[in-house]
Amino acid sequence: MAGEKVLVVGSGPAGLSATKELLNMGVDVVLVEKESYLGGTPKKLKYSLLFPELRPASEVIDPLIKTVEGKVKTYMESIVEGVKEEGNGFTVSIKDKSGKIQTEKVNAIIAASGFEHFDSRRKYEYGYGIIPNIYQISDVEKMLSENKLVTTKGTPPKRVAILLCVGSRDATVGNTYCSRVCCAVSIKQAMEIKERIPDAVVHIYYMDIRTYGLMEDKLYWKSQLEYRVGFIRGRISEFMRGPNDTVIIKGEDTMNLNRALVVPYDMVILANGMELGLGSKQVAKALGLEFEEHGFVRPLDPDRLPVQSTRKGIFLAGAITGPKTISDSITEGYAAAMKAYEYVTKGVWEESDFAKRKVEVAHH
C-alpha cells in the first residue's frame, strides 16, 4: 500500500463497518463524527432490542465501536465543511465545534452520515409535545433500554396504543415513501411492553403491516399468538387529553364498516419514520452530491451501483440513500469499503447513465 487514505463521514453502523473493513485491508482511515461519541443513532437514542431476533443493540454496535476506537484518526464533534478535488483525491476541510478548520488529503470518501427520525410535532393533530403521555418510538427505545417505561404519573401503562406511519406515506408532510422499519420496530416494542407488563393491553393502529421477508412469523404472528398484541386497521383523526392524563384516540375502524373509534389509553406511541436529517443534508452539499426525489442522496445507480455516488471517488453507505435496517447499513458499509479499496488501489470506478436518464425523463 502506498499510503492510500479514505475519509469516512459518520460513525453509525454503516460508517463503523466501512471503517472496520478498510482497516482490515490496510487502508488508513480518517473518521469525522458530528457527535461526541461513536455509534450513531442507535447510541444517541439508546436503542433497546433489535428486531427480529430481539437481541440487545449493544451486542451489535459495541463490537463495531471497539474495532475502530483508538485505531483511526478521528475528528469528534466536527463536520466536513468543504471538499476540493486535487490530484488523485480530495482535500477536505473539517471544522470542529470551536470553528477551527483543519484539512486532510484523502484518496476517496465514504458518506455514511445516516438519518434522523421524523419530528412528530409536524403532525400537530397528534398532540406530540403538547398532550402528556404521547411519545415517539424513538423516545420509547430509551425508556425501554433504561427500564423506565412509565407514564407521567410514574406508573407503568396498562393501556398502550401504537400508531404506525407517522411522517411516512404522508403527502401532507412531504414524505410519500415508506420508512421500512417502523412496523417491525413498533411490533418489537409492543412485545417488549408485554414482556415487562404482562397484563397491559397493547393495540397497534395501522394502514398496512409491512413485516417483510423473515419477520412475518418472528414479529407479526408471534406478537399476536404469544403476546396477545391487538391490531386495528383504522384511520386516526386526532388525540385528546382525557381525565387523569389519559389520551383519547378518535378515528374510525376501517375493518368494521368504518365504525367510529373513541378509545382511552394511558400511553400513545407514534411510530415516527426516517428522513435525511440536517446533518446529512449538510454533508451532501459539502461533498457536492445529488438528491433524489424523496430528499435522500442519489446513488449513481440504485440497482447496480448502490454505494457509488454521482461524484467520482465518493461512496455512500447506510440510510443516507434511504430508509434501511441496521443490518442492511452494516452490509452497505462493507460494500462501500470494498468499492473504495478498489478505487484507491486500482482506480476502479464503474460508470452508469442511470441518473442522467432519470433527469432527462423528468424534464420530459
N, C-alpha and C positions, 0 to 999 in steps of 0.2 A: 504494500500500500504506500502511496506517495503523499501521505498527509491529507487525504480527502476528508472533508468535513461537511456535516449536514446539520442544518438548523431545524429543530422541531419546536413548533409553536403549540403549547398546550400540554398539560400533564395529566389529562384524564385517561381512561382506559386505552383509547387509540394512541395518544401520544406516548404513553408509557410503554405500550407493546412495541411501537415503532422504535423507540429509543433502545429498548432491550435487544431487539433483533440487530440493529445497527452495531451496537456494542459487541454482540456475539460474532459479527462479521469483521470486526476490527476497524470500524469506521469511527472517527472522532465525532462526537455529538455536542452541540450547544443547545441547551433546553431553555425556553423562555416561558414563564408562567406568571399570569397576572395576579394570582393569589399568593398568600404567604405560606402555602402548603402544597404538596403534591397529591394527586388523586382525583382532581376534577370534581364534577357534580356529585358523584357518589360520596365523596368525603365532605363536600360543602354542606350537603343536605342530610348527611349521616344516614345513608340508606341502611335499611334493616336486613331483610332477607331478599334474595334474588329469585325471580321466577325462572323456570318452572320447578326447579329442584328444592326451593325453599332453604337454600344454604346461606349463611351469613355473607354479606357483601365483603366483609373484611377478608374472608378466605380467598377472594378473587383479586381484590385491589391491593391488599398489603404486600403479597409476594412480588407484584409488579413494582411497587414503590421500592422495596428492598433491593431489587436487582439494578435499580437506577440511582438511588440516593447515594451521593458521595462519589459516584463514578463518572459523572459528566459535569462539564462546566454549566452551571445553572444560574439564570437570572430570575430571581423571585420578585414578585410584586413589580413586574416590568411588562412593557408592551413593545411590539415591533412598530416603530414609528415610520419607517420607510425602507425601501429596497432599491438599489441601483445595480443594473447588470454591468459587470466588469470582468473582462477576460472570459474565463471558462466558468464563471459563477456569479455570485452576488456579494455586494457589500451591504450589510444590514445595519440599520440604526436602531438601537434598543434603548428605550427610555425607562428609567426607574421612577418610583413614586415621588422622589425629590425633584424630578425634572432633569436629572443628569443623563446625558446621552453618551453611549459607548457604541463602538462599531465592531462588527465581526465579519470576516471574509469567509464565505462558505461556498461549497460547490453545488448544493441543492437545498431545497426547503421542503419540509412536510408541515402542512397546515392541519392541525388536529385540535382546534380550539373549542369544538363542541357546540352545545345548545344551551338554551335557558328554558325554564318552564313558563308557559303562558301565565300572565298575571290575571287572575280571575276577577280582579276589581274592574277590568274592562267589560265584564258581563255584569253591569250594575244591578240587574234584576235578580241576581242570585245572592246579593247581600254580603259578599265576602268582604271582610274588614269593617262591616257595619253591624251585622247581626251576630250576637255571640254564638259560639259552638258551630260555626261554619268554617271548615278547614279545606285545604287543598291536599291532594295525595302527597305533594312534596313536603307539606307540614307534618303529615301523619307518619311519614317514614322516620322522621326524627323522633316523634313521640313514641313510636314502636321500638326504635333502637335504644332509647333511653328508658324504656319501660315506664312511660309517663302518659299512657293513653287515658286521659281523664277529661271531663267537661270543665267548664269554667267554675263549677262548684267544687271541683277536686274529687269528684266521684266517677267511677267507671261508667261509660254509657251503656244503657240497657237496650236502647233502640237506635240503630245506626242506618242511615241512608247514604248510598254512594251513587253519584250522578256521573255518568260517562260522557265523553265527547265535549268537555268544557274547553273552548278555544280551539277545537278541531272540528273539521267538517262543518264549518260555520262561516258562511259568506259575510255575515254581519260584522265579524271582526277581522275579515280578510284572510282567514285560514280555511281554505276549502279542502285541504288534504287530511288524511287520517294520520294520527301520530303513532300508530302502530303498536305501541307498548301499553297504552293506558288500560285497555280491557284486562290484560294479563296482570298488570300491577294492581289494579283495583280488586280483582278476584283474589290475588295473593294477599292483599291487605284484609279482605273480608275473612279469609281463612285464619290469618294471624289474630284478628279480633276475636273470632270464635274460639280459637285455641286458648286465649287468655281469659275471655269472659264467656264461658260455655252457654250461659243462659241468655246471652244477648240475642236480640232479633236483628239480623242484618239483611237489608234489601238493596239490590243493585238495580238502578233505573237505567235503561239502555235504549238505543235506537236499533243497533245490531251488535252482536257479540263477535269479536274477531280474535279468538284464541287460535291462531293459525298453526298449521303443522302439528308437532307433537304435543302441543299444550292443551289440546281439546280434552283429553281424558285426565291429564295431570292437574288441570285447573278447573275447566268449566264443569265437567261431570263430577269430579271429586268434591268440589265446593258444595254441590247440591246434595250428593248422596251421602257424604261423610260428615259434612259440616252444616248441612241444612240452611245454606245461604239461599235467599229468595231472589228470583229475577223477575222484574216487572218491566214489560215493554211499554214505554209511555213517553209523553211529552210534558215536561215540567215548565210551567209558565212563570212561577215566582216562589220565593220563600218569604215567610213572615215570622216575626218574633212572637212566640207563644208564651203562655204562662210559665213561670219558673225557669226561664231561659231555655225553653224548648224551641224547636224550629218546626214550623208547619209548612209542609210541601203542598203546593197547589198545582194541579195539572190534570192530565187525563190518561187513563189506561187504554192504550190503543189495541190491546189484545181482546178487550171485553167491550166492544161496541162503543169505544171512546167514553167509557164510564168516568165521571168526574172523580178526581182524587183530592182529598183534603186529609193529610196524614201527619201526625206529630212525631217528632224524633228528638232524641237527646243530643245527637250529633249528626251533622251532614258533612260528607267528604266530596269535594269537587275533583273529578279526575282531569286535572289541567294538563294540556298537551305540551308538545315541544315546538319551539321556534328557534330560528337563528337569532341569538341574543346580540346585544350591542357590542359585546366583546368580539364575537366572531365577525360581525359586520365591519368593525374597525380593522381587524386582521386582514379580511378580504380586500378592503380598499387599500390598505398599506401595501399589500402584495400585488395589487393590480389584477385581481381575479374577477370573474364574471358571476352574476347572479342568475339563477333560473327563475321561472315564473312564480314559484311559491316563496321566493325570498331566500332560499338556500344557495350555497355556492355551486356553480355548474361544473360538473366533471367534463373532461374533453369528450368522452363517450361513455354514458352511464351503463351501457351493456357490455362493451368490450374493454374499455379502459377506465373503470370507475374510480381509480385512485390517481389518475393523471389530471391535472388542471388544464385550463385553456392557455396557460403560460408555461413555456418550456422551462424545465428544471424545477418546477414547483408541483408537489404531490399533495394529495388530500386523503384524510382518513377520519372515519367516525361520523358523528352527527352533523358535521359542518356541511355535508351534502344532503342531509335529510334525516328524518327520524330513524333511529336504529337501537337495537338492543345492545347491552354491554358486550355480549359475546361477539356480535357482529362488528362492533367497534374495535375490539381487540384483534379480530381477524383482519380487518382492514388496516390496522396498524402494522401487522406483519407484512401484508401485501405492499403497502406503501414503502416500507423499509426495503423490501426486495427490489422494487422498481427504482428507488433512489440509489441503491447499491449498483444496479446495472447501469444507471445513468452516470454516476460519478467514476466508475471504474472502466466502463466500456463505451460511454457516450450514447447508450441506447435510449432513444425517445421515439415511441411509436406515434404515428400521425393518424388523424381522423378528421373527416369533414362533417361529422355529425352536428356539431354546434353551429357551424356555418349554415348547413342546410336548414336547421331549426329556425335560425334568424330569417333566412330567405322565405320560408313558408309563412312565418308570422307576418312578414311585410306584404305578402300577397293576400 
